[in-house]
């Protein structure tokens, strides 16, 4: 069993998503100490940038704003709407597919699917 856990951990270290899934499994199995150690490891291996933290904070605030008017929109979509409007207004309506692609790439970087 210990070899299996070591093997799983070794593979999970390769991606933040995998490490998160292993941590979720540990919580589900009520292995809370192990899950806590996985969270610490995740923070060391995949530190969050200032840009990441700011994007998530803004998305959280926008999500609350939208929920206040009965729009239950995921945080990643809240951020995307906000950034799209910024670019659109900055470019005075000259928004194109390149702008859209850049925003989608940035959203996927800042809000990876879980």
N, C-alpha and C positions, 0 to 999 in steps of 0.2 A: 504494500500500500504506500509506503514511504517513497519508493522508487517512482510510483505513478504520480504522486504529488510533485516530486522534484522534476519529473519530465513535463508535467503540465505547466509548472512555474517557468521552466526554461523556455517553453514555447510561448507562453503568455507575455514574457518580457519583450517580445519582438514588436508588439503593438499595444497602444493604449487601450484600444477597443477590447482586445483579448484579455488584457489584465483586468479591465473593468468587469468583463463577463465572469472571469474566475472569482473576482471579489464578490460579485452578486451571488454566485453559486455558494461561496463560503458562508455568506450571510444566510442564505436559504437553508443551509445545513447547520446553522447555528454555530459555526466555527468563527465566533466574533473576534477572537484574538488574531487569528490567521487573516481574517478580512481586514482588520486594522493595519496589520503589517503590510498587506498588499496595497492598501491605500498609501501608506508611507513610501513604499517602493515606487508606486505610480507617480507620486509627486517628485521623487528624485529622478526617475528615468524620463519623465515627460513633464517638465516644469511649464507652468502656464505663463505666457508672455503678458506684458502690460496691455498690449492690444487685445489679447484674448479676454482678459479680465474686464477691460472697459466695454468691449462689445457685449459680453454677457450681462454686465450690470445695466447697460442701456436697454438691452433686449428685455430684461426682467421688468424694468420700469414701463416700457412700452406695452408689454404684455398685460400689466396691471391696468394701464390706461385703457386698452382695448376691452378688457374684461368688464370695466366699469360701464361701457356702453354695449354690453352683451355680445362682444365679439371674442370668442375663445380661439385665439390664434397662437400657434406655437411660437416660442421665443425666437427661433431662427427666422421665421417668416416676419416677425415684428422687426427684427434687425434689417432684413432684406428690404422691406417696405421703406423704412427710414433712410437707408443708404441710397435706394433707387431715387427717392424724392430729392435727396441732396444732390446727386449727380445730375438729375434732370434739371433742377433749378440752376445749378452752377453752369450748366451748358446751355441754359436758356431754351430748353426744349429740343436740343439737338442730341438726343439719346439714340444710340445705335446698337447693333448686335455686339460689337466689340465691348461697349460699356456693360451690356447685359452679361456677357461671358465673364468679364472681370469680376463683376459682383457675385455671380454664381460661384466662381472659383474661390473667392474670398469667404463667402458664406460656408462653403464646404470645408474650408480650412479652419474657420473659427467655430463652426458648429458641426463637427463630424457626427454622422449617424451613430446611434448607440446600439 
